Amino acid sequence: MAPSVACSFFFDNELLGEPGMPAMDTCALCAKPLARDSDVFMYRGDTPYCSDECRDEQMHLDAVCAKQAARRQQRFSAGTESHRRQRQSRNVSVAS
């Protein structure tokens, strides 16, 4: 497939107005317009970026968010476990 055909296929056959889907005419990070004759860098399936730098920045932001979410989950789990142990110890002392 010739490069011009592939590029026009990419832009011309996109679904317009589909909820939750990024538009394929601008960079998902910096909103710079994507030219039909330039490279488009993809991440997470169908999210377009104007450059390798924008895509790498998004990947870094996603990694930071994932680490923060994991820490929150770990703290929540630790708090739930502590609460359960306290409740169990109260039940044991009442039963004695």
DSSP file (Angstrom, degrees, kcal/mol; ACC not computed):
  #  RESIDUE AA STRUCTURE BP1 BP2  ACC     N-H-->O    O-->H-N    N-H-->O    O-->H-N    TCO  KAPPA ALPHA  PHI   PSI    X-CA   Y-CA   Z-CA
    1    1 A M              0   0    0      0, 0.0     5,-0.0     0, 0.0     0, 0.0   0.000 360.0 360.0 360.0 130.7    0.0    0.0    0.0
    2    2 A A     >  -     0   0    0      1,-0.1     4,-2.3     4,-0.0     3,-0.5  -0.373 360.0-117.4 -68.3 147.2    1.5    3.4   -1.0
    3    3 A P  H  > S+     0   0    0      0, 0.0     4,-2.4     0, 0.0     5,-0.2   0.856 114.2  52.5 -55.8 -38.3    2.1    5.8    1.9
    4    4 A S  H  > S+     0   0    0      1,-0.2     4,-2.2     2,-0.2     5,-0.2   0.870 109.9  48.8 -68.5 -34.2   -0.4    8.4    0.6
    5    5 A V  H  > S+     0   0    0     -3,-0.5     4,-2.3     2,-0.2    -1,-0.2   0.918 111.8  48.6 -69.2 -43.2   -3.1    5.8    0.4
    6    6 A A  H  X S+     0   0    0     -4,-2.3     4,-2.2     2,-0.2    -2,-0.2   0.909 112.4  49.0 -62.6 -41.9   -2.4    4.5    4.0
    7    7 A C  H  X S+     0   0    0     -4,-2.4     4,-2.0    -5,-0.2     5,-0.2   0.922 112.4  46.4 -65.9 -44.1   -2.4    8.1    5.3
    8    8 A S  H  X S+     0   0    0     -4,-2.2     4,-3.0     1,-0.2     5,-0.3   0.871 111.0  53.9 -68.0 -33.9   -5.7    9.0    3.6
    9    9 A F  H  X S+     0   0    0     -4,-2.3     4,-1.5     1,-0.2    -1,-0.2   0.917 107.6  51.6 -62.0 -42.7   -7.2    5.7    4.8
   10   10 A F  H  < S+     0   0    0     -4,-2.2    -2,-0.2     1,-0.2    -1,-0.2   0.921 120.9  31.0 -61.1 -46.7   -6.2    6.5    8.4
   11   11 A F  H >< S+     0   0    0     -4,-2.0     3,-0.9     1,-0.1    -2,-0.2   0.890 119.0  49.9 -82.0 -41.1   -7.8   10.0    8.4
   12   12 A D  H 3< S+     0   0    0     -4,-3.0    -3,-0.2     1,-0.2    -2,-0.2   0.770 109.5  48.3 -76.5 -26.1  -10.8    9.5    6.0
   13   13 A N  T 3< S+     0   0    0     -4,-1.5    -1,-0.2    -5,-0.3    -2,-0.1   0.297  80.2 122.4 -99.7  11.0  -12.3    6.4    7.5
   14   14 A E    <   -     0   0    0     -3,-0.9     2,-0.5    -4,-0.1    -3,-0.0  -0.417  69.3-110.6 -72.2 150.2  -12.3    7.5   11.1
   15   15 A L    >   -     0   0    0     -2,-0.1     3,-0.6     1,-0.0     2,-0.4  -0.685  32.7-137.7 -80.1 126.1  -15.6    7.5   12.9
   16   16 A L  T 3  S+     0   0    0     -2,-0.5     7,-0.0     1,-0.2    -1,-0.0  -0.682  76.3   3.9 -88.1 135.9  -16.7   11.0   13.7
   17   17 A G  T 3  S+     0   0    0     -2,-0.4    -1,-0.2     1,-0.2     6,-0.0   0.643  77.5 159.6  73.0  15.9  -18.2   11.9   17.0
   18   18 A E    X   -     0   0    0     -3,-0.6     3,-1.6     1,-0.1    -1,-0.2  -0.610  46.0-114.2 -73.5 122.9  -17.8    8.5   18.6
   19   19 A P  T 3  S+     0   0    0      0, 0.0    -1,-0.1     0, 0.0     0, 0.0  -0.262  93.8  13.5 -61.3 139.4  -18.0    9.0   22.4
   20   20 A G  T 3  S+     0   0    0      1,-0.2    -2,-0.0    -3,-0.0    -3,-0.0   0.460  99.3 113.8  79.6   0.7  -14.8    8.3   24.4
   21   21 A M    <   -     0   0    0     -3,-1.6    -1,-0.2    -6,-0.0    -4,-0.1  -0.893  67.8-121.3-107.8 134.1  -12.6    8.2   21.3
   22   22 A P        -     0   0    0      0, 0.0     2,-0.1     0, 0.0    -4,-0.1  -0.420  32.2-106.8 -69.8 146.3   -9.9   10.8   20.6
   23   23 A A    >   -     0   0    0      1,-0.1     3,-0.6    -2,-0.1    -7,-0.1  -0.478  21.0-140.7 -68.2 144.0  -10.2   12.8   17.4
   24   24 A M  T 3  S+     0   0    0      1,-0.2    -1,-0.1    -2,-0.1     3,-0.1   0.227  90.1  71.7 -93.2  15.4   -7.5   11.7   14.9
   25   25 A D  T 3  S+     0   0    0      1,-0.1     9,-2.6     8,-0.1     2,-0.3   0.503  97.5  42.2-108.3  -5.2   -6.8   15.2   13.7
   26   26 A T  B <  S-A   33   0A   0     -3,-0.6     2,-0.2     7,-0.3     6,-0.1  -0.968  90.4 -94.4-138.5 156.2   -5.0   16.5   16.8
   27   27 A C     >  -     0   0    0      5,-2.4     4,-1.3    -2,-0.3    22,-0.2  -0.470  30.0-137.5 -65.9 134.6   -2.3   15.3   19.2
   28   28 A A  T  4 S+     0   0    0     20,-2.7    -1,-0.1    -2,-0.2    21,-0.1   0.688  98.9  36.7 -69.6 -18.2   -4.0   13.9   22.3
   29   29 A L  T  4 S+     0   0    0     19,-0.2    -1,-0.1     3,-0.1    20,-0.1   0.879 133.4  16.4 -99.8 -53.0   -1.5   15.6   24.6
   30   30 A C  T  4 S-     0   0    0      2,-0.1    -2,-0.1     3,-0.0    19,-0.1   0.509  90.3-129.0-103.7  -5.6   -0.6   19.0   23.2
   31   31 A A     <  +     0   0    0     -4,-1.3    -3,-0.1     1,-0.2     3,-0.1   0.658  49.8 158.5  65.8  18.2   -3.6   19.4   20.7
   32   32 A K        -     0   0    0      1,-0.1    -5,-2.4    -6,-0.1    -1,-0.2  -0.532  50.5-102.6 -68.9 136.3   -1.2   20.2   17.8
   33   33 A P  B     -A   26   0A   0      0, 0.0     2,-0.6     0, 0.0    -7,-0.3  -0.343  31.3-130.2 -61.1 140.0   -2.9   19.5   14.5
   34   34 A L        -     0   0    0     -9,-2.6     2,-0.2    -3,-0.1     6,-0.1  -0.833  19.9-139.4 -94.2 122.1   -1.7   16.3   12.8
   35   35 A A    >   -     0   0    0     -2,-0.6     3,-1.3     4,-0.2    -9,-0.0  -0.524  11.2-130.1 -80.7 147.0   -0.7   16.8    9.2
   36   36 A R  T 3  S+     0   0    0      1,-0.3    -1,-0.1    -2,-0.2   -25,-0.1   0.757 107.5  50.5 -66.5 -23.7   -1.7   14.2    6.6
   37   37 A D  T 3  S+     0   0    0      2,-0.1     2,-0.3   -30,-0.0    -1,-0.3   0.232 100.3  77.6-101.9  14.9    1.9   14.1    5.4
   38   38 A S  S <  S-     0   0    0     -3,-1.3     2,-0.1     1,-0.1    -4,-0.0  -0.783  87.9 -87.8-119.8 166.4    3.6   13.6    8.7
   39   39 A D        -     0   0    0     -2,-0.3     2,-0.5    11,-0.1    -4,-0.2  -0.387  33.0-152.1 -69.1 146.8    4.1   10.7   11.1
   40   40 A V        -     0   0    0     -2,-0.1     2,-0.5    -6,-0.1    10,-0.2  -0.993   6.8-148.0-121.0 127.2    1.5    9.9   13.7
   41   41 A F  E     -B   49   0B   0      8,-2.6     8,-2.0    -2,-0.5     2,-0.3  -0.847  16.1-156.0-100.1 124.3    2.7    8.2   16.9
   42   42 A M  E     +B   48   0B   0     -2,-0.5     2,-0.3     6,-0.2     4,-0.1  -0.725  15.4 175.3-105.4 149.5    0.1    5.9   18.5
   43   43 A Y  E  >  +B   47   0B   0      4,-1.7     4,-1.3    -2,-0.3     3,-0.1  -0.983  65.5  14.8-149.8 144.2   -0.3    4.8   22.1
   44   44 A R  T  4 S-     0   0    0     -2,-0.3     2,-1.7     1,-0.2    -1,-0.1   0.905 123.7 -66.6  56.7  46.3   -3.0    2.6   23.8
   45   45 A G  T  4 S+     0   0    0      1,-0.2    -1,-0.2     2,-0.1    -3,-0.0  -0.554 124.9  12.9  87.1 -79.8   -4.4    1.4   20.5
   46   46 A D  T  4 S+     0   0    0     -2,-1.7    -1,-0.2    -3,-0.1    -2,-0.1  -0.026  86.1 118.1-130.6  33.1   -5.9    4.4   18.8
   47   47 A T  E  <  -B   43   0B   0     -4,-1.3    -4,-1.7   -26,-0.1     2,-0.2  -0.903  53.1-145.8-102.4 117.0   -4.7    7.5   20.6
   48   48 A P  E     -B   42   0B   0      0, 0.0   -20,-2.7     0, 0.0     2,-0.3  -0.554  15.8-173.3 -89.3 146.2   -2.7    9.8   18.3
   49   49 A Y  E     -B   41   0B   0     -8,-2.0    -8,-2.6   -22,-0.2   -22,-0.1  -0.976  26.0-136.9-133.4 148.0    0.4   11.9   19.2
   50   50 A C  S    S+     0   0    0     -2,-0.3     2,-0.3   -10,-0.2   -11,-0.1   0.735  84.2  12.7 -77.5 -22.7    2.3   14.4   17.1
   51   51 A S  S  > S-     0   0    0    -10,-0.1     4,-2.0     1,-0.1     5,-0.2  -0.950  73.8-109.0-149.2 166.0    5.7   13.3   18.2
   52   52 A D  H  > S+     0   0    0     -2,-0.3     4,-2.7     1,-0.2     5,-0.2   0.853 118.4  57.5 -63.1 -35.5    7.6   10.6   20.0
   53   53 A E  H  > S+     0   0    0      2,-0.2     4,-2.4     1,-0.2    -1,-0.2   0.918 106.3  46.8 -64.6 -44.9    8.1   13.1   22.9
   54   54 A C  H  > S+     0   0    0      2,-0.2     4,-2.2     1,-0.2    -1,-0.2   0.920 114.1  48.1 -63.4 -43.1    4.4   13.7   23.4
   55   55 A R  H  X S+     0   0    0     -4,-2.0     4,-2.2     1,-0.2    -2,-0.2   0.922 112.3  48.8 -63.0 -43.5    3.7   10.0   23.3
   56   56 A D  H  X S+     0   0    0     -4,-2.7     4,-2.3     1,-0.2    -2,-0.2   0.885 109.5  52.7 -63.7 -38.9    6.6    9.4   25.8
   57   57 A E  H  X S+     0   0    0     -4,-2.4     4,-2.6     2,-0.2    -1,-0.2   0.907 109.7  48.6 -62.9 -42.1    5.3   12.1   28.1
   58   58 A Q  H  X S+     0   0    0     -4,-2.2     4,-2.5     2,-0.2    -2,-0.2   0.897 110.2  51.4 -64.7 -39.7    1.8   10.5   28.1
   59   59 A M  H  X S+     0   0    0     -4,-2.2     4,-2.0     2,-0.2    -2,-0.2   0.897 110.8  48.8 -63.2 -40.1    3.3    7.1   28.9
   60   60 A H  H  X S+     0   0    0     -4,-2.3     4,-2.3     2,-0.2    -2,-0.2   0.927 111.0  49.6 -65.1 -45.3    5.2    8.7   31.8
   61   61 A L  H  X S+     0   0    0     -4,-2.6     4,-2.4     1,-0.2    -2,-0.2   0.899 110.6  50.7 -60.5 -41.2    2.1   10.4   33.1
   62   62 A D  H  X S+     0   0    0     -4,-2.5     4,-2.3     2,-0.2    -1,-0.2   0.892 109.4  50.8 -63.2 -39.9    0.2    7.1   32.9
   63   63 A A  H  X S+     0   0    0     -4,-2.0     4,-2.2     2,-0.2    -2,-0.2   0.907 110.6  48.7 -65.2 -41.8    3.0    5.3   34.8
   64   64 A V  H  X S+     0   0    0     -4,-2.3     4,-2.3     1,-0.2    -2,-0.2   0.928 112.2  48.7 -63.0 -45.4    2.9    8.0   37.6
   65   65 A C  H  X S+     0   0    0     -4,-2.4     4,-2.4     1,-0.2    -2,-0.2   0.888 110.3  51.5 -62.1 -39.5   -0.9    7.7   37.8
   66   66 A A  H  X S+     0   0    0     -4,-2.3     4,-2.2     2,-0.2    -1,-0.2   0.898 109.9  49.1 -65.5 -40.2   -0.7    3.9   38.0
   67   67 A K  H  X S+     0   0    0     -4,-2.2     4,-2.2     2,-0.2    -2,-0.2   0.914 111.7  49.2 -65.2 -41.8    1.8    4.1   40.9
   68   68 A Q  H  X S+     0   0    0     -4,-2.3     4,-2.4     1,-0.2    -2,-0.2   0.909 111.2  49.4 -64.0 -41.4   -0.3    6.5   42.8
   69   69 A A  H  X S+     0   0    0     -4,-2.4     4,-2.4     1,-0.2    -1,-0.2   0.890 109.9  51.4 -64.3 -39.1   -3.4    4.3   42.3
   70   70 A A  H  X S+     0   0    0     -4,-2.2     4,-2.4     2,-0.2    -1,-0.2   0.897 110.1  49.3 -65.6 -39.7   -1.5    1.3   43.5
   71   71 A R  H  X S+     0   0    0     -4,-2.2     4,-2.6     2,-0.2    -2,-0.2   0.917 111.0  49.6 -65.1 -42.5   -0.3    3.2   46.7
   72   72 A R  H  X S+     0   0    0     -4,-2.4     4,-2.5     1,-0.2    -2,-0.2   0.919 112.3  48.1 -61.3 -43.2   -3.9    4.3   47.4
   73   73 A Q  H  X S+     0   0    0     -4,-2.4     4,-2.8     2,-0.2    -1,-0.2   0.895 111.1  50.6 -64.0 -40.5   -5.1    0.7   47.0
   74   74 A Q  H  X S+     0   0    0     -4,-2.4     4,-2.4     2,-0.2    -2,-0.2   0.912 111.9  47.0 -65.2 -42.6   -2.4   -0.5   49.2
   75   75 A R  H  X S+     0   0    0     -4,-2.6     4,-2.5     2,-0.2    -2,-0.2   0.906 113.1  49.4 -65.1 -40.9   -3.2    2.0   51.9
   76   76 A F  H  X S+     0   0    0     -4,-2.5     4,-2.5     2,-0.2    -2,-0.2   0.931 112.1  47.8 -62.8 -45.6   -6.9    1.2   51.6
   77   77 A S  H  X S+     0   0    0     -4,-2.8     4,-2.3     1,-0.2    -2,-0.2   0.901 112.1  49.5 -62.9 -41.0   -6.2   -2.5   51.9
   78   78 A A  H  X S+     0   0    0     -4,-2.4     4,-2.3     2,-0.2    -1,-0.2   0.904 112.0  48.6 -65.3 -41.0   -3.9   -2.0   54.9
   79   79 A G  H  X S+     0   0    0     -4,-2.5     4,-2.2     2,-0.2    -2,-0.2   0.890 111.5  49.2 -65.4 -40.0   -6.6    0.2   56.6
   80   80 A T  H  X S+     0   0    0     -4,-2.5     4,-2.2     2,-0.2    -2,-0.2   0.903 111.4  49.3 -65.7 -42.4   -9.3   -2.4   55.9
   81   81 A E  H  X S+     0   0    0     -4,-2.3     4,-2.2     2,-0.2    -2,-0.2   0.909 111.4  49.3 -64.0 -42.7   -7.1   -5.2   57.3
   82   82 A S  H  X S+     0   0    0     -4,-2.3     4,-2.2     1,-0.2    -2,-0.2   0.911 111.3  49.2 -63.1 -43.3   -6.3   -3.2   60.5
   83   83 A H  H  X S+     0   0    0     -4,-2.2     4,-2.1     1,-0.2    -1,-0.2   0.894 110.5  50.9 -63.2 -40.3  -10.0   -2.4   61.0
   84   84 A R  H  X S+     0   0    0     -4,-2.2     4,-2.3     1,-0.2    -2,-0.2   0.902 109.7  49.8 -65.4 -41.1  -10.9   -6.1   60.6
   85   85 A R  H  X S+     0   0    0     -4,-2.2     4,-2.3     2,-0.2    -1,-0.2   0.896 109.9  51.2 -64.7 -39.8   -8.3   -7.2   63.2
   86   86 A Q  H  X S+     0   0    0     -4,-2.2     4,-1.9     2,-0.2    -2,-0.2   0.919 111.1  47.9 -62.6 -42.8   -9.6   -4.6   65.7
   87   87 A R  H  X S+     0   0    0     -4,-2.1     4,-2.0     1,-0.2    -2,-0.2   0.898 111.1  50.6 -65.7 -40.4  -13.1   -5.9   65.2
   88   88 A Q  H  X S+     0   0    0     -4,-2.3     4,-2.0     1,-0.2    -1,-0.2   0.896 109.2  51.1 -64.4 -40.0  -12.0   -9.5   65.6
   89   89 A S  H  X S+     0   0    0     -4,-2.3     4,-2.2     1,-0.2    -1,-0.2   0.867 108.9  51.6 -68.0 -34.5  -10.1   -8.7   68.8
   90   90 A R  H  X S+     0   0    0     -4,-1.9     4,-1.9     2,-0.2    -1,-0.2   0.907 109.6  50.1 -65.0 -40.9  -13.2   -6.9   70.3
   91   91 A N  H  X S+     0   0    0     -4,-2.0     4,-1.8     1,-0.2    -2,-0.2   0.876 110.4  49.9 -64.7 -37.9  -15.3  -10.0   69.5
   92   92 A V  H  X S+     0   0    0     -4,-2.0     4,-1.3     2,-0.2    -2,-0.2   0.920 110.6  48.6 -67.6 -44.2  -12.7  -12.3   71.2
   93   93 A S  H  < S+     0   0    0     -4,-2.2    -2,-0.2     1,-0.2    -1,-0.2   0.844 111.8  49.5 -67.9 -32.6  -12.6  -10.2   74.4
   94   94 A V  H  < S+     0   0    0     -4,-1.9    -1,-0.2     1,-0.2    -2,-0.2   0.876 110.2  51.0 -70.7 -37.6  -16.4  -10.1   74.6
   95   95 A A  H  <        0   0    0     -4,-1.8    -2,-0.2     1,-0.2    -1,-0.2   0.741 360.0 360.0 -72.5 -23.2  -16.7  -13.8   74.1
   96   96 A S     <        0   0    0     -4,-1.3    -1,-0.2    -5,-0.1    -2,-0.1   0.481 360.0 360.0 -71.3 360.0  -14.1  -14.5   76.9
